[in-house]
Amino acid sequence: MISSKSYPSFNTGSKRLFYSFRPPQEPHRVISIKNGWATVFIGDIHGCLDELKKLIEKVVTTLPPHLRDKFVIFFTGDLVNKGPHSSKTLKFVRRLVQGDKAHAVRGNHDEAMLNEYASYSFFNRLKHFFSFSQYHYLKFLTKEDIEFVSSLPYTITIPELKVILVHAGIDPNLSLIEQHPDNMVRMRNMVHGQPTYSIENGTQWAHVYQKSNKTSRIVFGHDARRRFQEDSKYIGLDTGAVYGDRLTALIHFPNSTETILSVDSKAYSPVRGEVIHTDS
């Protein structure tokens, strides 16, 4: 049962993945980095809280002592689903964000969770009390947790780094305000100039973006089957943590040098489709 309400897009393109909950009031956010601070980007967590904590510890020990209290984290979305600790991960990230230590964009699984929350039937409420439900963790979430996910933007622009953070991708044919929410949380490829979530058809969207006249660097997640992806205009950080591969972070130091860190992960969810090894 889906909510009878249908909420249209707001300050974005019109196509949304779900219409049963309100879109964020600020779909495209701008965040500035403090002078002399390091910036850390972390790929899709999917409830892998133990791995996230290990990765943050690794980040801290990698940073020089004078930066260990001067860094901010940006998450690529998909905080929940598939992994073992969705509710705890969401709460952990919410505390970081509300403590001004982190920022996050929304992913397709975060939106799927909001859609499930908006689907209030007796059966749905009942199944959330049993572990066989993918969304059984909803019973542990508070109103504040839901409001937090509901507030997450589709993109975050970081002017100092000339970076746009997004979960899935950016259509190089459109301005930021014209981007369709569904594409920003689901796209993988471009077919005949149009985004698609299919990985089997068309060309990798990041390759199309790389050849475009766009100048911002895109940091994204979502595309786990391709694992780590990088060129001068993009970097993809979903390295399949929930599938038993790695959880990955990019550290951007104040002097503009960068390093990639990863921690190994347990396999919590079966892999859908073969890993596609890219040249980037």
N, C-alpha and C positions, 0 to 999 in steps of 0.2 A: 504494500500500500504506500503510494507516494503522496506527499502533502498536496492538497488541492490547490494551494497557492503556487503561483509561478512568478518568480522574480526576474525581471529583465536585466540586461547588462547595464553597467554604470561606468561611464568614462573609458570604455573599451569598445572593441568590435562586438557584434551581437551574438555570436555563436558561443554558447557555454556548454560544458560537459553535463552539468545538472542545473535545473532551474528551481529546485524545491527550497532553496535557502537564499538569503540575501547575498549579493556579491559584496566584496569589500568596498567600503566607502573611499578608500585610497588604493586603487588597483596598481598604481605605479608610484613607488615611493623613492625619494632621493635621500641618501644617507651620506654624510660627510665623515671622513676619517680624521681623527685628531692628529695634529702634526707630531711626528716622531713615533707614532704607534704602528704596530704590525697588524696585518689583516690576514685572517685565516678563513679559508673556504672549505666546507666539509660536505661530502656527497651524501646521497640518500641513505638514511639510517634504517628505516623500516622496523623500528622497535628493537634494534640491536644495541641496547643500552650499555651492556658490558663492554662491547667493542668501542662505543663512543667514548666512554670514560677512559679507556686505555689510550685511545687516540689523542684525547685532550691532554692526558698526562705526557704523552710522547711529544706533543706540540710544546708544552711548557718546558720540558727538559731540553728541547732543541733550541728554543729561544735563548739568546744571551740573557744573563741575569737582569740587566736593566730594562728588558722588555717583558719580563714574566708577569708583570702587572699592567702592561701597556699593550694589550692586543684585544681585538674584537673578532668574534666569530660570525660567519655568514653561512647559513644552511640552505642547501638547494631544494628543500622540500621533501615530501614523502617521509614524514616523521613516523608514520604509523603503518600498520598492516604487515602481514606475512611473518614478521619476527616475533620473539617471545615476550617483549615488554613494551607494548604500544602505549599503554596508559602512563607507565612510569617514564618512558622516553618523552612523551608530550609534556608531562609535568616538569621534567628536568630542563627541557629546552625553554619552556615558558618562564621558569625561574631565571634562567640566563638572560632571556630577552627583557623581562621586566626589571632585571637588575642592571640593564644597560651594558651587558657583556656580550650580547649576541643579537642577531637579526635573522629572519627567515622569510622565504617565499613559500607559497603553497604549492603542493603537488597534486597529481590526480588522485592519489590515495587519501590525501587529507580531505579533498573534496568529496570523495566517495564516503568517507566517514561522516562528514557533515550531512550528506544526503541520507545516510542510514539513520542518523540522529533525527532528521526531519521526518522520517517515516514512522509515525507513531501509530502502530496498530497493537492490539493485545498480543498477537503472535510474536511480533518483533520484540516487544518488551520481554516476553517470556523467554525467547531463545537467547537473549543476551545474558541470561543467568546460567547458561550452559557453555562449557568450553568448546563444544563442537562448532559454535558460531564464530565466523571470522571476526565479528564485532562484539564478542563477549566482553571485551575490555570496556565497552561503553558504560557499564554499570559502575565503573570506578571513576568516571570523569565527572567533574563538577561543572556548574554553569560557567565558572570562570575559565575552565579549560576550553569549553566550546566557544566562548566569546573570543578567546585568544586565537584559536584556529580560524574563526570567522573573520578576524581582523587582518590575517596575513595577506600581503599584496601578491600580485602576480609577478611583478618585477621590482627590483631594487637597483637604482642607478647610483654608482659611486663615482662622483665627478673627478676626484683626485686621481683615481686609477683608470679613468675612462672605461669602466666596466659596467655591464648590465648583468645582473644575476636573475636567472629565470629557471624554472624547473625543467622544462622540456626543450624549448627552442623559440626562435624569433623568425618570423617571416620577413626576409630581406626586402620584399616588395612593398611593405607597409611601414608607416611611422609607428612609434611606440603606442600612441593612443588609439591607433586603428587595429592593433593586434587582437585577434579573437581569443578569449579566455580558453576555449577548448584546445586551441593549438598550443598556447603557452604551457599547458599542463600535460599535453599528450603527443605532440608532433615528434616524428623521427626523421621523416623523409620529405622530399618535394617531388610531386608528380605533375608535369605540365604546368609548372609555376604555382601549384597549390600545395599547401601542407597536407600531409597524411600521417596517421599514427602507425601505418603499416611499415614494417622494416623490409619487407620483401619487394616492394614496388618503388620505383623511382630512385632518386639520388639522395644521399645523406644531406639533410638540411644544412649542416655545418659546412659542408664542402661548397654548397651554393652560396652561403653567407660569406665564406672566405673569398670568393671571387667577386663579390658585390662591391659597391662603392661605400658601404657602411664602414665606419671607423671604430666604433666601440668594440671592445672585446667582450664576448659572451661567456659567462661561467654558468654551467648547467649540469643537470644530473639526468635522471630518468632512463637513459638509453643503456641499460646495464648489459645488454648482449654485446655491445661494442666495447664495453669496459672503458679504460682510460683513452681519451681522445684529446689531441692538441694540435693546434697550428697557431699562427700569429694573431688570429682574430677570435679564437675560441679555445675553451678547455672544458672537457666533459669529465666529471668526477664520480659518476656512479660506476663503481668497480665491483658490483655484485656482492656486497657484504652479506645480504640476507641469503644468498645462494651458496655461501661457503667460500667466497673468494676474499676480498679485502674491503675495508672501510678506508677511504682516502681523504687526505687534506692537502690543500695548497697553502703554503705560507708565503705571503708577500711582505718582505721586510721594508723598513722605511727608506733604505737606500735603493729600492726597486729590484733587488735580487729576489729570487724565488727558490723554493725547494718543495718537493713532493714527499709526503709522509704517508705510510699506510700501516695498518695492523691487520693481521689475519683474523678471519671470522669463521665461526661454525656455520654449517649449512642448516638453516631453519626452514627453508622452503624449496620445493623442487624447481629446477631450472626449466623455463618454458622456451624451447628452441635452442639451437646451438649458439655458442659464442662466436661472434663475427670479429675476426682480427682485422683491424684497420691498419693502414700504413702510417697513420698519424700517432 
